[in-house]
Amino acid sequence: MKQFTSIIDVSDLNQLVESAVYFKNDPLVEPDLGKGKTLGLIFFNPSLRTRLSTQKAALNLGLSCMVMNFVSEGWQLETEEGVIMSGEKAEHIVEAAGVIGQYCDILGIRAFASFTDQEKDYKEEVLNSFIKYSKIPVVSLESATLHPLQSLADLVTIEEYKKKEKPKVVLSWAPHPRILPQSVANSFAQWMRQANVDLVITHPPGYELNTKFTKGAKIIYDQEKAFEQANFIYVKNWSSYEPYGQLLSQDPGWKITASKMGLTNNAYFMHCLPVRRNVIVDDEVLDGEASLVIPQAANRVYAAQAVLKSLLTTNF
Ligand code: CP
């Protein structure tokens, strides 16, 4: 694998999942694979899981790791080409990425959607500039439109807990007081379409995701109907794609409750975290036996290890 920005970069999905399981069985099985190499992790947005799990994965593989919160620690970054830099922005992404590429062997980037320009966000301007100018393999730590490290961990978790060959997996929108990106939902839909699952997406009208990621998935606007016979309920809020980045509904009727979970086939509850208790999901569900949120987050380490191994063995 040359880079890891979406499922399109993955040539053999089963092999990547098997690699994550291999590291889960023994996280220190290849302690020197990354010896002498440096992983740089650049964050333009907050993170708990992605930051710590990717650092842990690097440590397990013997990679050195450097982390930078770019917004609080770096210069204000210009991304426009041909601009006269007479304002507040002191550094251009061309030099910033080029320099980081000199210090690191692999680069992870987290850069969420700006919500100011749908076209720019969906062109992945920041991520693609780092790929272009750093000239080293890049891992998405969640971009404007996708979160592939999360999706790989989600798939590993579903493979681990599934009780039938082809489980019914429901991606459900739930309410949230703020405008959130579409990246986790886009990415989950994209990965589940490639996995051996029966994918159903449920959300209020107006929350349709970009069909580039959901094409072929069944969309059911009635949440309770969608939950029938489900084996996994994967919950996430996202803002609307059209019109872009809007909060169209905060309907509490879409919150995940124990009675809704009771409509499923003893489904597991999944969420990428962080989650707002009693807004997205009731405590009773989140703290219940069917909640996979902690093992799901644990799998982020092994997913990252599998991705880093693939990058190390392909590129060096
Ligand atoms: N799920 C996830 O990516 O968590 P963080 O935003 O805390 O990294």
Boltz pocket constraint, residues with backbone or C-beta under 6 A from the ligand:
constraints:
  - pocket:
      binder: B
      contacts: [[A, 46], [A, 47], [A, 48], [A, 49], [A, 50], [A, 51], [A, 141], [A, 142], [A, 150], [A, 272], [A, 273], [A, 274]]
      max_distance: 6.0
